[in-house]
């Protein structure tokens, strides 16, 4: 789910704790990506396109920089996350319903 503006919060108390890296700093490395986060980034940024299109082009960018992406699929969410998952599910149903009848 993430915490909105977490980097800003950390930066305000510990400015050296957050740094920016160039993609070339990861050349020759293997990186793990949380697939659900990546898909949701593209779903939010480009709602008219399939998130798989975004994943495809991001993967190409990594490969062009000799970075090997490993897409990680997490398991069942913890019990504490049940209310959040339920709300997301409800929103998806309402969104699908509205698109179909609007």
NULUMVO-756968 format. One record per residue: chain; z, x, y of N, C-alpha, C in turn. Coordinates in nm, 4 decimals, always signed. Layout:
residues N
<pt 'A' <Z X Y> <Z X Y> <Z X Y>> ...
This chain:
residues 102
<pt 'A' <+0.0000 +0.0813 -0.1189> <+0.0000 +0.0000 +0.0000> <+0.0000 +0.0858 +0.1256>> <pt 'A' <+0.0839 +0.1862 +0.1284> <+0.0867 +0.2760 +0.2434> <+0.1798 +0.2285 +0.3527>> <pt 'A' <+0.2073 +0.3180 +0.4420> <+0.2925 +0.2889 +0.5571> <+0.2089 +0.3125 +0.6816>> <pt 'A' <+0.1924 +0.2103 +0.7626> <+0.1107 +0.2199 +0.8822> <+0.1648 +0.3268 +0.9761>> <pt 'A' <+0.0757 +0.4136 +1.0197> <+0.1062 +0.5201 +1.1159> <+0.2172 +0.6142 +1.0684>> <pt 'A' <+0.2230 +0.6382 +0.9367> <+0.3238 +0.7277 +0.8814> <+0.3090 +0.8690 +0.9381>> <pt 'A' <+0.1863 +0.9173 +0.9482> <+0.1643 +1.0524 +1.0007> <+0.2168 +1.0648 +1.1437>> <pt 'A' <+0.1966 +0.9613 +1.2261> <+0.2474 +0.9646 +1.3644> <+0.3996 +0.9711 +1.3667>> <pt 'A' <+0.4628 +0.8950 +1.2791> <+0.6089 +0.8949 +1.2712> <+0.6620 +1.0322 +1.2302>> <pt 'A' <+0.6007 +1.0904 +1.1288> <+0.6439 +1.2232 +1.0839> <+0.6174 +1.3267 +1.1924>> <pt 'A' <+0.4999 +1.3183 +1.2530> <+0.4623 +1.4146 +1.3563> <+0.5595 +1.4117 +1.4747>> <pt 'A' <+0.6143 +1.2943 +1.5073> <+0.7055 +1.2839 +1.6213> <+0.8364 +1.3590 +1.5960>> <pt 'A' <+0.8821 +1.3625 +1.4699> <+1.0069 +1.4322 +1.4382> <+0.9854 +1.5734 +1.3845>> <pt 'A' <+0.8721 +1.5972 +1.3208> <+0.8442 +1.7288 +1.2615> <+0.6973 +1.7626 +1.2839>> <pt 'A' <+0.6627 +1.8092 +1.4040> <+0.5218 +1.8294 +1.4399> <+0.4446 +1.9236 +1.3467>> <pt 'A' <+0.5118 +2.0191 +1.2847> <+0.4412 +2.1131 +1.1976> <+0.4233 +2.0601 +1.0547>> <pt 'A' <+0.4795 +1.9449 +1.0252> <+0.4737 +1.8911 +0.8894> <+0.3382 +1.8282 +0.8570>> <pt 'A' <+0.2645 +1.7858 +0.9579> <+0.1346 +1.7229 +0.9374> <+0.0278 +1.8143 +0.9943>> <pt 'A' <-0.0710 +1.8457 +0.9105> <-0.1785 +1.9337 +0.9576> <-0.3135 +1.8728 +0.9189>> <pt 'A' <-0.4145 +1.9185 +0.9864> <-0.5500 +1.8745 +0.9587> <-0.6231 +1.9858 +0.8855>> <pt 'A' <-0.6998 +1.9478 +0.7844> <-0.7774 +2.0457 +0.7092> <-0.9238 +2.0050 +0.7123>> <pt 'A' <-1.0081 +2.1047 +0.7121> <-1.1512 +2.0818 +0.7049> <-1.1893 +2.0623 +0.5584>> <pt 'A' <-1.2946 +1.9873 +0.5337> <-1.3362 +1.9628 +0.3955> <-1.3693 +2.0936 +0.3239>> <pt 'A' <-1.4156 +2.1927 +0.3972> <-1.4498 +2.3208 +0.3354> <-1.3270 +2.3935 +0.2799>> <pt 'A' <-1.2077 +2.3560 +0.3254> <-1.0847 +2.4160 +0.2711> <-1.0635 +2.3785 +0.1246>> <pt 'A' <-1.1317 +2.2746 +0.0787> <-1.1152 +2.2273 -0.0590> <-1.2300 +2.2709 -0.1507>> <pt 'A' <-1.3218 +2.3510 -0.0999> <-1.4354 +2.3984 -0.1791> <-1.3860 +2.4709 -0.3044>> <pt 'A' <-1.4473 +2.4354 -0.4172> <-1.4105 +2.4981 -0.5441> <-1.2870 +2.4388 -0.6092>> <pt 'A' <-1.2354 +2.3323 -0.5541> <-1.1123 +2.2723 -0.6071> <-1.1409 +2.1379 -0.6738>> <pt 'A' <-1.0455 +2.0944 -0.7528> <-1.0481 +1.9613 -0.8128> <-0.9443 +1.8786 -0.7381>> <pt 'A' <-0.9839 +1.7606 -0.6911> <-0.8901 +1.6750 -0.6179> <-0.8771 +1.5408 -0.6889>> <pt 'A' <-0.7580 +1.4830 -0.6841> <-0.7326 +1.3517 -0.7431> <-0.7334 +1.2468 -0.6327>> <pt 'A' <-0.8000 +1.1362 -0.6584> <-0.8092 +1.0271 -0.5620> <-0.7562 +0.8995 -0.6255>> <pt 'A' <-0.6694 +0.8296 -0.5541> <-0.6203 +0.6999 -0.5993> <-0.7343 +0.6003 -0.5787>> <pt 'A' <-0.7940 +0.5565 -0.6872> <-0.9141 +0.4737 -0.6811> <-0.8920 +0.3450 -0.6031>> <pt 'A' <-0.7778 +0.2814 -0.6207> <-0.7541 +0.1555 -0.5491> <-0.7492 +0.1782 -0.3980>> <pt 'A' <-0.6914 +0.2900 -0.3546> <-0.6862 +0.3208 -0.2112> <-0.8265 +0.3456 -0.1575>> <pt 'A' <-0.9051 +0.4243 -0.2313> <-1.0418 +0.4558 -0.1881> <-1.1252 +0.3280 -0.1779>> <pt 'A' <-1.1177 +0.2429 -0.2794> <-1.1946 +0.1176 -0.2762> <-1.1524 +0.0283 -0.1602>> <pt 'A' <-1.0224 +0.0189 -0.1356> <-0.9748 -0.0649 -0.0252> <-1.0132 -0.0092 +0.1109>> <pt 'A' <-1.0210 +0.1239 +0.1237> <-1.0673 +0.1834 +0.2498> <-1.2086 +0.1365 +0.2810>> <pt 'A' <-1.2947 +0.1411 +0.1817> <-1.4330 +0.1003 +0.2043> <-1.4455 -0.0509 +0.2189>> <pt 'A' <-1.3640 -0.1239 +0.1470> <-1.3671 -0.2702 +0.1587> <-1.3288 -0.3119 +0.3005>> <pt 'A' <-1.2314 -0.2436 +0.3586> <-1.1866 -0.2768 +0.4944> <-1.2860 -0.2284 +0.5995>> <pt 'A' <-1.3428 -0.1104 +0.5781> <-1.4322 -0.0507 +0.6782> <-1.5706 -0.1159 +0.6800>> <pt 'A' <-1.6197 -0.1548 +0.5629> <-1.7547 -0.2109 +0.5540> <-1.7536 -0.3351 +0.4649>> <pt 'A' <-1.7014 -0.4465 +0.5163> <-1.6895 -0.5673 +0.4329> <-1.8224 -0.6227 +0.3828>> <pt 'A' <-1.9329 -0.5899 +0.4510> <-2.0620 -0.6438 +0.4078> <-2.1248 -0.5616 +0.2954>> <pt 'A' <-2.0719 -0.4420 +0.2700> <-2.1255 -0.3572 +0.1636> <-2.0301 -0.3533 +0.0455>> <pt 'A' <-2.0845 -0.3204 -0.0688> <-1.9999 -0.3019 -0.1865> <-1.9175 -0.1745 -0.1688>> <pt 'A' <-1.7895 -0.1782 -0.2034> <-1.7084 -0.0567 -0.1937> <-1.7625 +0.0547 -0.2831>> <pt 'A' <-1.8361 +0.0180 -0.3865> <-1.8930 +0.1205 -0.4753> <-1.9964 +0.2058 -0.4026>> <pt 'A' <-2.0638 +0.1477 -0.3046> <-2.1583 +0.2252 -0.2243> <-2.0839 +0.3352 -0.1497>> <pt 'A' <-1.9719 +0.3012 -0.0908> <-1.8909 +0.4000 -0.0199> <-1.8384 +0.5077 -0.1116>> <pt 'A' <-1.7912 +0.4670 -0.2304> <-1.7414 +0.5649 -0.3277> <-1.8544 +0.6590 -0.3695>> <pt 'A' <-1.9725 +0.6044 -0.3891> <-2.0884 +0.6861 -0.4268> <-2.1160 +0.7934 -0.3217>> <pt 'A' <-2.1225 +0.7534 -0.1945> <-2.1535 +0.8501 -0.0893> <-2.0389 +0.9485 -0.0663>> <pt 'A' <-1.9145 +0.9036 -0.0814> <-1.8019 +0.9969 -0.0688> <-1.8074 +1.1002 -0.1820>> <pt 'A' <-1.8407 +1.0531 -0.3016> <-1.8525 +1.1451 -0.4152> <-1.9625 +1.2471 -0.3895>> <pt 'A' <-2.0750 +1.2022 -0.3358> <-2.1830 +1.2956 -0.3025> <-2.1365 +1.4010 -0.2024>> <pt 'A' <-2.0608 +1.3584 -0.1027> <-2.0092 +1.4527 -0.0027> <-1.9201 +1.5570 -0.0690>> <pt 'A' <-1.8312 +1.5117 -0.1578> <-1.7453 +1.6072 -0.2280> <-1.8289 +1.7051 -0.3095>> <pt 'A' <-1.9254 +1.6545 -0.3839> <-2.0068 +1.7416 -0.4687> <-2.0899 +1.8394 -0.3866>> <pt 'A' <-2.1380 +1.7962 -0.2701> <-2.2126 +1.8869 -0.1817> <-2.1251 +2.0022 -0.1344>> <pt 'A' <-1.9939 +1.9817 -0.1284> <-1.8999 +2.0856 -0.0860> <-1.8321 +2.1538 -0.2053>> <pt 'A' <-1.8898 +2.1361 -0.3253> <-1.8371 +2.1961 -0.4476> <-1.6916 +2.1549 -0.4727>> <pt 'A' <-1.6642 +2.0278 -0.4493> <-1.5326 +1.9702 -0.4755> <-1.5507 +1.8709 -0.5901>> <pt 'A' <-1.4652 +1.8818 -0.6905> <-1.4746 +1.7916 -0.8048> <-1.3716 +1.6794 -0.7894>> <pt 'A' <-1.4173 +1.5565 -0.7617> <-1.3227 +1.4450 -0.7492> <-1.2856 +1.3875 -0.8855>> <pt 'A' <-1.1595 +1.3558 -0.9023> <-1.1112 +1.2866 -1.0215> <-1.0516 +1.1550 -0.9719>> <pt 'A' <-1.1088 +1.0446 -1.0180> <-1.0632 +0.9133 -0.9739> <-0.9533 +0.8651 -1.0675>> <pt 'A' <-0.8366 +0.8380 -1.0112> <-0.7189 +0.7987 -1.0878> <-0.6993 +0.6481 -1.0759>> <pt 'A' <-0.6836 +0.5836 -1.1900> <-0.6546 +0.4412 -1.1948> <-0.5094 +0.4267 -1.2376>> <pt 'A' <-0.4277 +0.3711 -1.1484> <-0.2867 +0.3578 -1.1842> <-0.2664 +0.2372 -1.2747>> <pt 'A' <-0.1513 +0.2324 -1.3338> <-0.1199 +0.1255 -1.4284> <-0.0668 +0.0020 -1.3597>> <pt 'A' <+0.0092 -0.0729 -1.4342> <+0.0676 -0.1975 -1.3859> <+0.1644 -0.1679 -1.2708>> <pt 'A' <+0.1595 -0.2468 -1.1623> <+0.2502 -0.2239 -1.0498> <+0.3961 -0.2486 -1.0895>> <pt 'A' <+0.4898 -0.1811 -1.0235> <+0.6309 -0.2037 -1.0544> <+0.6743 -0.3456 -1.0152>> <pt 'A' <+0.7813 -0.3906 -1.0748> <+0.8328 -0.5259 -1.0508> <+0.8612 -0.5484 -0.9021>> <pt 'A' <+0.9077 -0.4455 -0.8323> <+0.9408 -0.4578 -0.6896> <+0.8193 -0.4967 -0.6055>> <pt 'A' <+0.7006 -0.4691 -0.6567> <+0.5783 -0.4948 -0.5810> <+0.5214 -0.6351 -0.6094>> <pt 'A' <+0.5828 -0.7111 -0.6971> <+0.5314 -0.8418 -0.7380> <+0.5044 -0.9357 -0.6207>> <pt 'A' <+0.5972 -0.9523 -0.5243> <+0.5675 -1.0435 -0.4129> <+0.4455 -0.9997 -0.3313>> <pt 'A' <+0.4296 -0.8709 -0.3128> <+0.3157 -0.8196 -0.2355> <+0.1857 -0.8467 -0.3110>> <pt 'A' <+0.1847 -0.8178 -0.4399> <+0.0654 -0.8402 -0.5215> <+0.0299 -0.9885 -0.5233>> <pt 'A' <+0.1307 -1.0725 -0.5327> <+0.1083 -1.2174 -0.5334> <+0.0433 -1.2632 -0.4018>> <pt 'A' <+0.0918 -1.2109 -0.2896> <+0.0340 -1.2472 -0.1595> <-0.1100 -1.1990 -0.1467>> <pt 'A' <-0.1366 -1.0792 -0.1951> <-0.2742 -1.0270 -0.1905> <-0.3655 -1.1166 -0.2733>> <pt 'A' <-0.3187 -1.1553 -0.3903> <-0.3968 -1.2423 -0.4772> <-0.4271 -1.3757 -0.4079>> <pt 'A' <-0.3261 -1.4327 -0.3425> <-0.3456 -1.5587 -0.2698> <-0.4483 -1.5429 -0.1580>> <pt 'A' <-0.4391 -1.4339 -0.0842> <-0.5347 -1.4092 +0.0250> <-0.6766 -1.3966 -0.0283>> <pt 'A' <-0.6923 -1.3291 -0.1406> <-0.8267 -1.3154 -0.1996> <-0.8834 -1.4502 -0.2396>> <pt 'A' <-0.7995 -1.5338 -0.2985> <-0.8456 -1.6668 -0.3389> <-0.8870 -1.7474 -0.2157>> <pt 'A' <-0.8034 -1.7461 -0.1113> <-0.8363 -1.8197 +0.0112> <-0.9635 -1.7672 +0.0750>> <pt 'A' <-0.9796 -1.6350 +0.0757> <-1.0991 -1.5739 +0.1361> <-1.2237 -1.6169 +0.0587>> <pt 'A' <-1.2181 -1.6119 -0.0730> <-1.3331 -1.6541 -0.1549> <-1.3636 -1.8012 -0.1326>> <pt 'A' <-1.2591 -1.8825 -0.1276> <-1.2761 -2.0257 -0.1055> <-1.3416 -2.0522 +0.0290>> <pt 'A' <-1.2933 -1.9821 +0.1336> <-1.3475 -2.0035 +0.2664> <-1.4929 -1.9589 +0.2750>> <pt 'A' <-1.5263 -1.8452 +0.2178> <-1.6667 -1.7972 +0.2205> <-1.7588 -1.8950 +0.1528>> <pt 'A' <-1.7120 -1.9556 +0.0439> <-1.7967 -2.0472 -0.0294> <-1.8223 -2.1768 +0.0453>> <pt 'A' <-1.7239 -2.2224 +0.1218> <-1.7365 -2.3512 +0.1878> <-1.7552 -2.3428 +0.3381>> <pt 'A' <-1.7775 -2.2248 +0.3909> <-1.7986 -2.2166 +0.5360> <-1.9438 -2.1958 +0.5702>> 
